[in-house]
Structures are given as C-alpha cells and as structure tokens.
Amino acid sequence: MDRDVGDVGSCSEGRALLDQLLDKWTMLVLKALWDGPLRFNALKHRLDGVTQKTLTQCLRRLERNGMVERRVIPVSPVAVEYEITALGRSLGKLFVSVYMWTQAHRADIVEARAAYDERNAQQEAA
C-alpha cells in the first residue's frame, strides 16, 4: 500500500475512524438509512442480531463523525429519527466497491478457508 497517502497507523484519530468505518454495524446502519430516515426501532428491526446497546453506540459514533443526523420528533411519546448525511452518503461508492469485491472473491475466500481448516485439522491430529 502506498504510504504517501498518509500514515494512518500513527494517528489515533485515523485508526479510530477506520475502526468505525470497517465495523460491520456501521456499514449495515448506513445501508439501512440509504433510502430515507428511520426511527430507532424501525432501524433495529432491519438489522438482524444487533442489540439496542450496540446500535445506540454505533449511531452515536456516526452522529459524532457527521455521517448520521439525529432528529427528535416532538410527538407523544417523543420519537427519534436517524438520517444519513451528505458526508455519510459520500461513502456509497466505497461500500459498493467493497461489496463488489466480496462478490467477486467469495469463491476464493471459501477455498482459502477450507484449505486453512484442513491444514489446521491435520496439525491438530498430529
């Protein structure tokens, strides 16, 4: 990888941002919000397996980083809605590229995993 683009490894803020962007929930939350704003519970229902705590933490990080906007809806009871921002949308091409890469290399990954598992099983048997 070209180190001229900056040494992200030496910058704690850069590492923290990369950690969040590469977190599975970040990608899934942004994808769920892509077509429009959602209330917290609607978002939680779209994300199979996410806990309330994990989703809350993810949304707070996304909001802090400017990728998601939180809006309080003054109804009774009070509701909260989340919407992806222009900054969050700017990740779209990157996420599509990552998705396309996974589709193009899925068979290679499955093959590599099988070979790894076989090698480890032989080593453990010895």
N, C-alpha and C positions, 0 to 999 in steps of 0.2 A: 504494500500500500504506500502511496506517495506521502511522505512526511512533510512535504512542502505546504500542505493544506492546513497545517497546524498540528501540534502535538496534544491531542485531546487527552491522552493518558496522563499528562502532567497537570491538568486543570480539573480540580474537583467539581466545579460547576458544569464543565463539559461532560464529565463522566456521569454526573447525576442526571443530566438531561438525556444522555444516551441510554442510561438505565431505564428511564421512564419511557422513552420512545420505543425501546425494544421490549418493553413489558407487554405480555400478551393482552392484558386488560386494556391498556392504552389503545392499542390498535382496534380491539373489538368495540370499545366505547365510541371511538371516533367513527368507526364504520356504522354503528347503530344510529349515531346522530347525523349521519351524512344526508339523509333525506329530509331532515327537519328536526325541530326541537322536540324533546320528550321530557315528561315528568320522571322523577326518580324511580317510582315503582314500575312504570312502563319500560324504562331503560333496564332495570333489574330483571324484569321478566324476559327481555330479549337476550340477556347474557346468561346462558345456562351455566350454573355452577358458581357464579360469583356470589360472595357473601355481601351483606349490607355494609360491613366494615371495610372490606376491600374496595367495593365500589365507591364508597364515600371518600376513602383515601385517594383513589385514582382521580376522581372528579376534582377534589381539592388541588391536587398537583397540576392537573390540566388547567384548571381555572387560574392558579397562581402563575403558570407559564404562559397564559394568554391564549390557550388553544380552545378553551370552552368558556362560555359565558353562563353564569348562574343568574336566574331571574326569579324573584319571589312574586307569586301571583296572589294578589290580595282577595282571596275568597275564603269562605269558612268551610272547613278548616283551611289554613294557609297551605298553598301548594308551591313547590319549587320545580322549575323547568330548566333544562340544560340545552344549550345550543352551541354548535361548533362555530368558531370564529373564522375569519379570513385566514389568520395565521394557522389554525388547525387544518383548514382546507388546503393550505399550501403543501401539506404532507401527502396529498392524494396521489400524485404521480409516484412518489417514493413507495407508498404502500402497495400500489398496483404493481410496481416493479418487483417488490419482494414477493407478492402473491404469484406473479407470473414465473418468477424463478422457482418457487416451491413446486409449482405445477410441472415445469419443465424438468426438474431434477428429482421428482418424487421417487421414481423407479431407482435412480442411482442411490438415493438415501436408504430405501428399503433394502437394496442389495448390500450396501455398506454395513447396515445394522445387522443383517443376517450373518455376514462374514465375521463381524466383530463378536457377535454372540457365539458363533461356532468356535472361534479361536479361544474365547474365554471358557467355554464349556470344556474344551479339550484340556486346557491348562488346569482347570479345577479338578478334572478327572484324574490327572497325572499325579 
